[in-house]
C-alpha cells in the first residue's frame, strides 16, 4: 500500500521559491528547438514542451540548480541505509506534482485541451491510459514570458554592476528640470532652469570686482537699512542648471532564426530571445515613450508581437538579411522619434534574397556577390533614412567580420562580436548608452 505524505511535501514546498524555480526553467520555457534541430518551427510546435520534459527539468533544478538546500534534499531522499527507496521516490514525485499544480494555479503554464481524447471518448473508443495516453503537453503563458523578461533584465543589469532595473546615468547633459551637474552660463535656446546661487554669485563678482569697490552697485534707499546694497543681475550673470536629457527612441530588434542558430552544439537563439524579452521589459517599465518591434529574418522576414517571441523556434532556413532590414526600415519610417535604430542579432552570412517576382534565391556557399550587393544596397537605404544599425555577431568567421564591419561603416553604427553568454550585457548597455541625446 502506498502512502501520500502531503504534510511532508507541503513543508518542503513552503521553503521553495517558486519564482526562482521558474527562472531556472527558462531554457525549457523559452525552448528554441535545440533538442530537436530538424523539427518544425511554428508557434504551435510543442514537441519539447511535454509534461515529461517539464518533470525532468524540475527534477534537475531541484537537485542541481540550487533551488533546494542540502538539508531539504537530505530530508527528501531519506536515509539510504533504510533500504526502502520507494518512499523517497514517492515523496519526490509528490513534490514535483505539487510544483506543477502550483505553476498552473499561479498562471505560469496552462494545459491545452486534449481534443483527441475527447473525440475518442465520444466515439466510444476511450482515451487511453498510461503509455497509451500519448504526449501530454503544456503551454507557456504571457505572464511567464513577462516574468522571464523581468528576471533576465534583473540578472543582466546585476551582472554589470546594477542591483536592479532603474534609471541610469549617462555622460550627456542638457538643460532641463532635474539638476545633476555643475551649472553653466545661459545660452540662447537653453531651458530657463535658473541656478539662483550661481547667478547671484556672478552678479556679486561683477559688481564688486576684485578691488572690493562697489562699482555699479548703488546704496539702498531703505531708511531702515542704509548700508544695504542693491545688486543688478545682467544677462551675462545668468547661470542655468544642467540635467539629463533622455531622447525618445524607436528600436527594431532583428533576430536571425536560420538553422545555424541551433547547430554546432550551441543554442544561440534562446539567449537572443531572452535578451529581447529583457529589453522589452526595460523599455516598458523605464522608457514608456520608446517603442520596440521584433522582426524575424530567415528565408524571408516577418514582424511578430513581442509576447509571441518566447514561443518562436528556428527552422531549416537560410539567412535573408536584406528582407529583414527592409521590413525593419519600413517599420521605423512610420515612427516619429528622436532616434531610430536596428539591433541585429545574427550568427551567419547573408545566404538568401527575395527576387522581385517573390522567388527566394539561395546560396549557402561563401558570400554570394549578388546577395551581398543587394544587402549593402538596403543598408544604404537605412542610412539615407537616418536609421542606425548595430550588429551583434555570434560568430568570428573572417569573411563575416569584414561584412559586419562594412555594414557598421555605411550606417555609422557599431559591430559587436560577442557570445550567447555576454550578448545580453552588450545589447542592454548599448541601448542605455544611446538612449540620451547630445545637445550642442
PyMOL commands that set and color helices and strands:
alter all, ss='L'
color gray80, all
select helices_A, chain A and resi 6-14+18-24+26-29+34-36+51-64+70-77+80-82+86-105+115-123+130-133+142-159+196-208+235-237+259-262+269-286+306-311+321-333+369-384+398-411+423-434
alter helices_A, ss='H'
color red, helices_A
select strands_A, chain A and resi 109-110+139-140+174-175+181-185+218-219+229-230+239-243+249-256+291-297+301-304+339-346+352-354+360-362+388-393+415-417
alter strands_A, ss='S'
color yellow, strands_A
deselect
rebuild
show_as cartoon
